[in-house]
């Protein structure tokens, strides 16, 4: 079984959109998911937005592959901080549930870290929703530590 990550190309936009829709569907049922998706989500039509970020030098879009079959995606953005340093923020990381625990997520994160380091980033941030214990444990096992909790209070039903 071959596990890897590769940079997405324009011909991958349909696959990326399908994986993103699966990611969005998975988050919708999680605690904090609906608010997160409203604030952080890519908008439809996804294909147009994905084409744009694939070509944007401040973004890296990856496909996670298992035996050359796309089963995951990561989209990371490089941001300039107020002190002029660079920081990478993973906006999306998702692996199809049937392809988890075989190393696809690790390959995606490793490719993100290598790209961010080459670009001069001082660190990589990944957001995790509350209650997503497996995701938190996965990230902690990959060397990430929590640095901020964001609390939300819904005012209207």
PLY file of the C-alpha trace (Angstrom):
ply
format ascii 1.0
element vertex 157
property float x
property float y
property float z
element edge 156
property int vertex1
property int vertex2
end_header
0.00 0.00 0.00
1.50 3.31 -1.14
0.62 6.38 0.95
1.56 9.90 -0.05
0.70 13.51 -0.64
1.06 15.52 -3.81
0.44 19.08 -4.89
-2.98 19.45 -6.49
-3.22 20.63 -10.08
-6.02 22.29 -12.03
-7.16 18.88 -13.29
-7.82 17.83 -9.68
-10.42 20.53 -8.97
-13.42 18.17 -9.24
-11.83 15.67 -6.86
-10.86 18.44 -4.44
-14.42 19.78 -4.49
-15.82 16.30 -3.74
-13.41 15.83 -0.83
-14.17 19.32 0.48
-17.89 18.63 0.38
-17.30 15.44 2.40
-15.23 17.48 4.89
-17.98 20.09 5.15
-20.62 17.39 5.66
-18.55 15.74 8.41
-18.07 19.04 10.26
-21.73 20.05 10.04
-22.69 17.56 12.75
-19.84 18.37 15.12
-20.10 20.70 18.11
-19.15 24.13 16.78
-19.24 22.86 13.19
-22.09 24.99 11.81
-20.54 28.25 13.09
-17.09 27.20 11.91
-18.41 26.44 8.44
-20.15 29.81 8.22
-17.01 31.68 9.19
-14.23 29.58 7.71
-15.69 27.66 4.80
-15.01 27.96 1.11
-18.10 29.04 -0.79
-19.93 27.51 -3.73
-19.18 27.21 -6.52
-16.23 25.38 -4.99
-14.56 24.61 -8.29
-14.06 28.30 -9.06
-12.62 29.04 -5.63
-10.38 25.97 -5.68
-9.01 26.88 -9.11
-8.16 30.32 -7.77
-6.30 29.15 -4.67
-4.39 26.46 -6.57
-2.88 29.29 -8.63
-2.29 31.61 -5.65
1.31 31.52 -4.43
0.21 32.14 -0.84
-1.67 28.81 -0.81
-0.67 25.18 -0.99
-3.35 22.64 -1.89
-2.50 18.97 -1.50
-4.16 15.67 -2.26
-3.52 12.76 0.08
-3.30 9.54 -1.90
-3.56 5.86 -1.16
-2.26 3.73 -4.03
-2.57 6.85 -6.25
-6.27 7.24 -5.35
-7.10 10.65 -3.84
-8.51 10.11 -0.32
-7.65 13.36 1.44
-6.91 17.01 1.05
-5.13 19.83 2.80
-5.28 23.53 2.00
-2.84 25.82 3.79
-2.34 29.55 3.52
0.76 31.57 4.28
0.08 34.80 6.16
2.34 37.69 7.00
2.14 38.54 10.68
2.32 42.08 12.13
6.03 41.61 12.90
6.63 40.61 9.22
7.18 36.94 10.06
5.34 34.28 8.10
2.87 31.78 9.57
1.08 28.93 7.85
-2.56 28.20 8.66
-4.13 24.91 7.62
-7.60 25.95 6.50
-8.69 22.40 5.63
-7.34 18.98 6.39
-9.48 15.95 5.71
-8.98 12.24 5.09
-11.84 9.99 4.03
-12.85 7.89 7.06
-12.13 4.66 5.19
-8.53 5.73 4.58
-7.64 6.91 8.08
-4.95 5.45 10.32
-2.72 4.35 7.45
-0.54 7.48 7.26
-2.34 9.75 4.77
-2.87 12.51 7.34
0.76 12.29 8.42
1.89 12.62 4.81
-0.31 15.69 4.32
1.01 17.37 7.49
4.61 16.56 6.61
4.19 18.13 3.15
2.55 21.19 4.76
5.42 21.58 7.24
8.08 21.21 4.53
6.34 23.82 2.32
5.89 26.23 5.23
9.53 25.87 6.26
10.75 26.49 2.69
8.57 29.62 2.62
10.12 30.93 5.84
7.13 30.30 8.13
7.82 30.22 11.84
5.00 27.78 12.56
1.89 25.97 11.37
-1.58 26.33 12.91
-4.41 23.80 12.53
-7.88 24.37 13.96
-9.79 21.52 15.59
-13.40 21.64 16.71
-14.28 20.80 20.32
-15.22 17.18 20.72
-13.00 16.01 17.85
-10.77 14.09 20.23
-9.26 11.82 17.55
-8.20 14.85 15.49
-6.72 16.57 18.55
-4.82 13.40 19.51
-3.57 12.98 15.94
-2.25 16.54 15.88
-0.66 16.27 19.32
1.04 13.07 18.15
2.40 15.08 15.22
3.98 17.68 17.51
1.20 20.27 17.68
0.16 21.91 20.97
-2.99 23.87 21.76
-2.33 27.61 21.98
-5.83 29.14 21.90
-9.40 28.18 22.68
-12.19 30.21 21.07
-15.48 30.27 22.94
-18.84 31.04 21.31
-22.25 31.89 22.72
-25.24 31.63 20.41
-27.63 34.58 20.87
-30.46 33.57 18.56
-32.03 30.26 17.66
0 1
1 2
2 3
3 4
4 5
5 6
6 7
7 8
8 9
9 10
10 11
11 12
12 13
13 14
14 15
15 16
16 17
17 18
18 19
19 20
20 21
21 22
22 23
23 24
24 25
25 26
26 27
27 28
28 29
29 30
30 31
31 32
32 33
33 34
34 35
35 36
36 37
37 38
38 39
39 40
40 41
41 42
42 43
43 44
44 45
45 46
46 47
47 48
48 49
49 50
50 51
51 52
52 53
53 54
54 55
55 56
56 57
57 58
58 59
59 60
60 61
61 62
62 63
63 64
64 65
65 66
66 67
67 68
68 69
69 70
70 71
71 72
72 73
73 74
74 75
75 76
76 77
77 78
78 79
79 80
80 81
81 82
82 83
83 84
84 85
85 86
86 87
87 88
88 89
89 90
90 91
91 92
92 93
93 94
94 95
95 96
96 97
97 98
98 99
99 100
100 101
101 102
102 103
103 104
104 105
105 106
106 107
107 108
108 109
109 110
110 111
111 112
112 113
113 114
114 115
115 116
116 117
117 118
118 119
119 120
120 121
121 122
122 123
123 124
124 125
125 126
126 127
127 128
128 129
129 130
130 131
131 132
132 133
133 134
134 135
135 136
136 137
137 138
138 139
139 140
140 141
141 142
142 143
143 144
144 145
145 146
146 147
147 148
148 149
149 150
150 151
151 152
152 153
153 154
154 155
155 156
